[in-house]
Amino acid sequence: MRISERSGYFVADKDGREFIEENFNLIKIMKSNIIMIVVISALTFACNNKEEPKVHITSENSGTFFKEKLSNQKLMDSLENRALCSGDTLAYNELKGIYYIGGQKVTGLLYYSLIMSNKYNYKRASYDVYDILTHDKKVLDDKTKKMANDYLEKSK
């Protein structure tokens, strides 16, 4: 039996059982809504406060990196030993990369290229001898040109 109506809720009997049940349901809905709002707010706040990973930009280029390798005596001794004493082509190619990019192609690599070409018959080293000898063709004399061409033939 309905006595009065308050904002959509009915008060039924003297003890107000129907009114209490509807208020209880309303309170449950409000609690779940508040919990959802708190969780969403916390997630939004947590996501917005993440620090971006900092990227350190340096002006170091590959030439600088390989010049540092070139000055690392322990590394260079190890690579030289493996290339010259064992014919290790991986060590030779790493030396080659260090000398080329480190700006020491002409002055540093010729010795290792000659040994790898003559002692171990490594064709890539033969081509490197040719490449180094013909680096500046303006100053190339006939004997050096012939020697360079011999190493070019040996590289095939």
C-alpha positions, 0 to 999 in steps of 0.5 A: 500500500503506497503512502507517499512518493519521494523522488521515485521511491515508495514508502509502503507500510509502517516499517518501511521495508520496501523503502529500505530495500530500494535505498539499499539497492541505491547504496550498492549502485552508488558504491560500485559507481564510486569504486569505478570512478576511483579506479579509473581516476587512479589508472588515468593518474598513473598512466599520465605520471609515467616518465618517458625513457630518457634518450641520451644523444651524443655527438659520437659518430662511428669514426669516433667509436672506431678510433676508441677501438683503435686506441684499445691496445688489448683489443688490437693486440688480440685481433692482430695476434689472431689474424697474423698467427692463426689466419683468423679471417673474422679477426682480420675483418674486424681489424679492417673495419677499425682501420677503415672507419677509424681513418687509418686505412692506408697507414694501418691495414696494409701490413695485415693485408699483405700477411693474410694474402701471402701467408694464408692466401685470403682473397679478400686481403689480396683485394684489400692490398690492391685497394690500399695501393691504388688509393691515390692513383695520381702518385702511383708509379709503374712498379706499384701499379703492377704490384697492385694489379698482381694482388687484384688478380690474386683476389679472383 
